[in-house]
């Protein structure tokens, strides 16, 4: 437990002390970010000596989807978190949370907004499905800084390969970011690559002979990496809602809601995300639900990526809280283009657990032919 927390804190520190880059000063006219993670695992084992306590017949299915869309005048966000714990020999459980919000900025390019949203929750521990709607006011916005982050990664790669004698000027990086952000207007990556090559070679920092084939190959990989994204910003909102369906099976109540989100990056290699929310009836101190989360994604090198996550949720009924903690660590090592080594560590603690549950998985994948 302490080791996992230390890793998470350490990675948070790396994000905050990373080389200063003006990524969060970049403003994109359109922010459209989405992330979908799905994982499935299953284990079956039959004890040859007939001991039922040693048998295993269980699986896990997890879906995590996020979408963030933002323009100068309006935006929306969608979130879905689904977890199934299936066991044919023990108790099965599931938890599903779906949220969506639409917001309209009170002034173009401004930070204040009005929002309306809906939330649905279902769990094997609930008496029924929970559905609520809410509306309110908020302040803050997010911006997609991925184009400038990719431009910076290209710059750092070429300096590391001694293709560039010095880092590109800020103006050149801004021009590169503009073209990368306009990627959808190009017919192909090759067309975009041609423009990027021209911008870099006209900077005056390229070694004699220009970019070689390996340089262009690495730039193409960076331009085509759809899994890479970086964004900055924050928002906070407060509102009121109505509980259409009460998950406890009780009467429908008015709700008070509040939430915040924060995204920060100082360098293309690191991304910090923090979010939190609280909701409950007017007597929110006796009955409420609190969710907190933090995630750090750090690219240590071209072949090593580390991600650490922490999630906390608390449901309080009649002043009795039930806390759930989840800590995750994922390490992906790619020593070769045809080989992947993965290490995943998951820790969880629930109110009825006597100790933390731990799940450690190690995987190796090699393409031989």
VMD Tcl script that draws the C-alpha trace (Angstrom):
set ca {
  {0.00 0.00 0.00}
  {2.68 2.53 1.05}
  {4.81 1.59 -1.96}
  {1.97 2.23 -4.40}
  {1.17 5.59 -2.80}
  {4.84 6.53 -2.95}
  {4.94 5.74 -6.67}
  {1.84 7.89 -7.30}
  {3.27 10.81 -5.30}
  {6.61 10.45 -7.06}
  {5.02 10.61 -10.49}
  {3.00 13.65 -9.44}
  {6.27 15.29 -8.51}
  {7.78 14.45 -11.88}
  {4.88 16.23 -13.59}
  {5.31 19.36 -11.53}
  {9.08 19.66 -11.87}
  {9.32 18.59 -15.49}
  {11.09 20.87 -17.94}
  {9.09 24.05 -18.29}
  {7.23 24.22 -21.60}
  {4.50 26.69 -22.53}
  {2.04 23.94 -23.37}
  {-0.80 25.26 -21.21}
  {-0.45 28.68 -22.83}
  {-1.53 27.18 -26.17}
  {-5.12 27.79 -27.23}
  {-6.85 25.49 -29.65}
  {-10.05 26.69 -31.39}
  {-11.52 23.21 -30.92}
  {-11.00 20.68 -28.16}
  {-12.25 17.19 -28.98}
  {-10.71 14.48 -26.83}
  {-11.90 10.93 -26.27}
  {-10.48 7.94 -24.45}
  {-11.82 4.39 -24.35}
  {-10.20 1.62 -22.33}
  {-11.56 -1.93 -22.24}
  {-10.06 -4.87 -20.39}
  {-11.16 -8.45 -19.81}
  {-9.65 -11.25 -17.78}
  {-10.81 -14.75 -16.88}
  {-9.31 -17.51 -14.80}
  {-10.38 -21.12 -14.45}
  {-8.62 -23.66 -12.25}
  {-9.85 -27.04 -10.98}
  {-8.09 -28.47 -7.95}
  {-7.10 -32.08 -8.77}
  {-7.54 -33.11 -5.12}
  {-11.19 -32.04 -5.04}
  {-10.78 -29.02 -2.78}
  {-13.50 -26.55 -3.70}
  {-11.70 -23.74 -1.86}
  {-8.84 -24.01 -4.38}
  {-11.06 -23.89 -7.47}
  {-11.15 -20.72 -9.54}
  {-13.85 -19.71 -12.00}
  {-14.00 -15.94 -12.17}
  {-13.51 -13.03 -14.51}
  {-13.46 -9.27 -14.74}
  {-14.69 -6.91 -17.43}
  {-13.94 -3.17 -17.28}
  {-14.99 -0.35 -19.61}
  {-13.89 3.26 -19.10}
  {-14.93 5.91 -21.63}
  {-14.44 9.68 -21.55}
  {-15.27 12.36 -24.13}
  {-14.54 16.07 -23.85}
  {-15.68 18.53 -26.50}
  {-15.25 22.27 -26.21}
  {-15.53 25.29 -28.51}
  {-15.55 29.03 -27.91}
  {-19.32 29.05 -27.27}
  {-20.40 25.62 -26.02}
  {-19.17 22.18 -25.02}
  {-20.11 18.83 -23.55}
  {-18.56 15.94 -21.66}
  {-19.51 12.28 -21.34}
  {-18.22 9.68 -18.91}
  {-18.90 5.96 -18.53}
  {-17.30 3.63 -16.00}
  {-18.40 0.01 -15.91}
  {-16.94 -2.85 -13.88}
  {-18.16 -6.44 -13.73}
  {-16.73 -8.94 -11.25}
  {-18.07 -12.33 -12.35}
  {-17.68 -15.47 -10.28}
  {-19.41 -18.82 -10.77}
  {-18.22 -20.03 -7.37}
  {-18.65 -16.89 -5.27}
  {-20.59 -13.62 -5.27}
  {-20.67 -11.64 -8.53}
  {-20.86 -7.85 -8.48}
  {-21.11 -4.95 -10.88}
  {-20.98 -1.17 -10.87}
  {-21.95 1.21 -13.68}
  {-21.74 5.02 -13.64}
  {-22.75 7.19 -16.61}
  {-22.62 10.99 -16.63}
  {-23.16 13.64 -19.27}
  {-23.21 17.43 -19.26}
  {-23.88 20.11 -21.87}
  {-22.62 23.62 -21.21}
  {-23.15 26.98 -22.84}
  {-20.65 29.76 -22.23}
  {-22.18 33.06 -21.20}
  {-19.75 34.90 -23.49}
  {-17.71 33.68 -26.46}
  {-14.14 32.88 -25.32}
  {-15.31 33.47 -21.74}
  {-14.95 31.05 -18.83}
  {-18.36 31.33 -17.14}
  {-21.04 28.90 -18.30}
  {-24.42 27.41 -17.57}
  {-24.85 23.64 -17.75}
  {-27.44 20.89 -17.73}
  {-26.67 17.25 -17.18}
  {-27.88 13.79 -16.27}
  {-26.42 10.91 -14.28}
  {-27.26 7.23 -14.00}
  {-25.83 4.77 -11.49}
  {-26.36 1.07 -11.09}
  {-24.70 -1.37 -8.74}
  {-25.25 -4.82 -7.31}
  {-25.34 -3.11 -3.89}
  {-28.17 -0.73 -4.90}
  {-31.84 -1.50 -4.38}
  {-32.63 -0.05 -7.82}
  {-31.26 2.06 -10.64}
  {-30.38 5.64 -9.71}
  {-31.13 8.41 -12.21}
  {-30.87 12.16 -11.66}
  {-30.83 15.37 -13.68}
  {-29.24 18.66 -12.71}
  {-28.47 22.18 -13.89}
  {-26.36 25.02 -12.61}
  {-23.50 27.43 -13.19}
  {-19.77 26.96 -13.50}
  {-16.51 28.58 -14.48}
  {-13.42 27.36 -16.34}
  {-12.62 25.59 -19.58}
  {-10.24 23.06 -21.11}
  {-8.07 23.29 -24.19}
  {-6.45 20.60 -26.31}
  {-2.68 21.18 -26.35}
  {-1.91 17.95 -28.22}
  {-0.75 19.73 -31.43}
  {1.89 21.76 -29.55}
  {2.86 18.69 -27.50}
  {3.46 16.70 -30.71}
  {5.44 19.59 -32.20}
  {7.58 19.69 -29.05}
  {8.14 15.92 -29.16}
  {9.29 16.21 -32.78}
  {11.67 19.01 -31.78}
  {13.09 17.03 -28.85}
  {13.50 13.89 -30.98}
  {15.44 15.74 -33.69}
  {17.67 17.50 -31.15}
  {18.38 14.18 -29.47}
  {19.36 12.71 -32.84}
  {21.55 15.78 -33.54}
  {19.47 16.52 -36.64}
  {18.77 19.95 -35.14}
  {21.68 21.95 -33.80}
  {19.35 23.73 -31.36}
  {15.69 23.68 -30.32}
  {13.22 25.31 -32.68}
  {12.08 28.82 -31.90}
  {8.69 29.30 -30.23}
  {7.31 30.80 -33.44}
  {8.33 27.70 -35.41}
  {6.72 25.44 -32.82}
  {3.50 27.47 -33.03}
  {3.48 27.11 -36.83}
  {4.08 23.36 -36.54}
  {1.28 23.09 -33.95}
  {-1.13 24.94 -36.25}
  {-0.44 22.55 -39.13}
  {-0.64 19.48 -36.86}
  {-3.91 20.76 -35.42}
  {-5.22 21.04 -38.99}
  {-4.35 17.42 -39.75}
  {-7.90 16.59 -40.79}
  {-7.64 19.05 -43.71}
  {-4.80 17.05 -45.29}
  {-5.52 14.15 -47.60}
  {-2.90 11.97 -45.94}
  {-0.18 11.90 -43.30}
  {2.35 12.09 -46.15}
  {0.99 15.50 -47.19}
  {1.21 16.76 -43.62}
  {4.72 15.32 -43.30}
  {5.83 17.26 -46.34}
  {4.67 20.55 -44.81}
  {6.24 19.70 -41.42}
  {9.53 18.87 -43.13}
  {9.50 22.19 -44.96}
  {8.89 24.15 -41.74}
  {11.68 22.36 -39.89}
  {14.23 22.63 -42.69}
  {13.51 26.37 -43.13}
  {14.22 27.03 -39.44}
  {17.97 27.32 -40.01}
  {18.80 24.77 -37.30}
  {18.91 21.61 -39.44}
  {22.28 19.96 -40.07}
  {23.63 19.96 -43.63}
  {21.76 17.45 -45.78}
  {18.39 18.03 -44.13}
  {16.16 15.38 -42.59}
  {17.09 11.79 -43.42}
  {14.80 8.78 -43.86}
  {14.96 7.78 -40.17}
  {14.07 11.33 -39.09}
  {11.02 11.29 -41.37}
  {10.03 7.85 -40.08}
  {10.10 9.00 -36.46}
  {8.16 12.17 -37.30}
  {5.54 10.06 -39.11}
  {5.17 7.83 -36.03}
  {4.63 10.88 -33.81}
  {2.10 12.41 -36.18}
  {0.15 9.16 -36.48}
  {0.05 8.24 -32.79}
  {-3.69 8.37 -32.07}
  {-3.26 7.24 -28.47}
  {-1.31 10.36 -27.50}
  {-3.19 13.40 -26.16}
  {-2.48 16.25 -23.78}
  {-4.80 18.93 -22.46}
  {-4.85 21.69 -19.86}
  {-7.46 23.60 -17.93}
  {-9.92 23.35 -15.10}
  {-13.54 23.87 -14.31}
  {-15.76 23.98 -11.27}
  {-19.51 23.85 -11.16}
  {-22.31 23.87 -8.64}
  {-25.96 23.15 -9.24}
  {-29.23 21.65 -8.12}
  {-30.91 18.54 -9.40}
  {-33.75 16.12 -8.98}
  {-33.54 12.42 -8.27}
  {-35.82 10.70 -10.75}
  {-34.98 7.25 -9.36}
  {-33.47 6.74 -5.90}
  {-30.87 3.91 -5.85}
  {-31.74 3.15 -2.20}
  {-35.39 2.62 -3.11}
  {-36.47 5.63 -1.05}
  {-38.35 8.76 -2.01}
  {-37.13 11.05 -4.76}
  {-35.25 14.08 -3.47}
  {-33.92 17.40 -4.56}
  {-30.14 17.26 -4.94}
  {-27.25 19.61 -4.38}
  {-24.28 18.93 -6.65}
  {-20.74 20.24 -6.99}
  {-17.79 19.08 -9.10}
  {-14.32 20.10 -10.22}
  {-11.87 18.91 -12.87}
  {-8.23 19.82 -13.38}
  {-5.74 18.95 -16.12}
  {-2.13 20.06 -16.22}
  {1.05 19.33 -18.15}
  {4.41 21.07 -18.23}
  {5.99 18.81 -20.85}
  {4.74 16.41 -23.54}
  {5.94 13.43 -21.51}
  {3.62 14.05 -18.55}
  {-0.10 14.50 -17.93}
  {-1.80 15.11 -14.58}
  {-5.59 14.75 -14.17}
  {-7.60 15.37 -11.00}
  {-11.38 15.28 -10.59}
  {-13.91 15.26 -7.80}
  {-17.64 15.53 -7.18}
  {-20.18 15.50 -4.38}
  {-23.94 15.13 -4.54}
  {-26.74 14.59 -2.10}
  {-30.07 15.90 -0.76}
  {-30.25 19.27 1.02}
  {-29.12 17.44 4.19}
  {-25.91 16.67 2.31}
  {-23.79 16.11 5.44}
  {-25.85 13.08 6.46}
  {-26.47 11.53 3.03}
  {-24.13 12.03 0.09}
  {-21.81 10.51 -2.46}
  {-18.24 11.72 -2.93}
  {-15.91 10.73 -5.76}
  {-12.25 11.73 -6.07}
  {-9.71 10.63 -8.64}
  {-6.16 11.35 -9.78}
  {-4.16 10.05 -12.73}
  {-0.58 10.56 -13.83}
  {0.64 9.41 -17.25}
  {4.41 9.70 -17.76}
  {6.45 8.73 -20.81}
  {9.83 7.87 -19.29}
  {11.46 7.18 -22.65}
  {10.60 6.04 -26.16}
  {10.21 2.48 -24.89}
  {8.89 2.95 -21.33}
  {5.52 4.37 -20.23}
  {4.18 4.52 -16.67}
  {0.65 5.33 -15.53}
  {-0.55 5.62 -11.92}
  {-4.15 6.11 -10.79}
  {-6.01 6.60 -7.54}
  {-9.79 6.58 -7.05}
  {-11.80 7.16 -3.91}
  {-15.56 6.93 -3.49}
  {-17.69 7.37 -0.41}
  {-21.40 6.81 0.03}
  {-22.89 8.12 3.26}
  {-26.32 6.99 4.40}
  {-27.63 8.27 7.76}
  {-24.13 9.55 8.63}
  {-22.61 6.09 8.03}
  {-19.89 6.27 5.34}
  {-18.71 3.41 3.18}
  {-15.31 4.07 1.59}
  {-13.76 2.40 -1.43}
  {-10.12 2.99 -2.41}
  {-8.53 1.88 -5.67}
  {-4.86 2.27 -6.61}
  {-3.45 1.23 -9.97}
  {-0.01 1.14 -11.55}
  {0.69 0.22 -15.17}
  {4.15 -0.11 -16.71}
  {4.57 -0.77 -20.43}
  {8.04 -1.56 -21.75}
  {8.62 -1.76 -25.50}
  {12.30 -2.71 -25.97}
  {11.65 -3.62 -29.62}
  {9.01 -2.73 -32.20}
  {7.90 -6.37 -32.09}
  {7.95 -6.90 -28.31}
  {5.88 -5.58 -25.38}
  {6.34 -6.20 -21.67}
  {3.51 -5.11 -19.37}
  {3.18 -5.00 -15.59}
  {-0.13 -4.09 -13.97}
  {-0.72 -3.72 -10.24}
  {-4.20 -3.11 -8.81}
  {-5.02 -2.57 -5.14}
  {-8.52 -2.18 -3.71}
  {-10.02 -1.77 -0.27}
  {-13.71 -1.89 0.65}
  {-15.45 -1.55 4.03}
  {-15.91 -5.29 4.53}
  {-12.36 -6.23 3.46}
  {-10.02 -7.44 6.21}
  {-7.05 -6.29 4.14}
  {-6.25 -4.76 0.75}
  {-6.92 -6.95 -2.27}
  {-3.97 -7.11 -4.64}
  {-3.85 -8.15 -8.28}
  {-0.47 -8.26 -10.04}
  {-0.24 -9.21 -13.71}
  {2.81 -9.59 -15.89}
  {2.68 -10.06 -19.64}
  {5.15 -10.57 -22.46}
  {4.29 -10.36 -26.15}
  {6.79 -11.02 -28.97}
  {6.12 -11.14 -32.69}
  {8.58 -13.67 -34.12}
  {7.58 -13.68 -37.79}
}
mol new
graphics top color blue
foreach p $ca { graphics top sphere $p radius 0.5 }
foreach p [lrange $ca 0 end-1] q [lrange $ca 1 end] { graphics top cylinder $p $q radius 0.2 }
display resetview
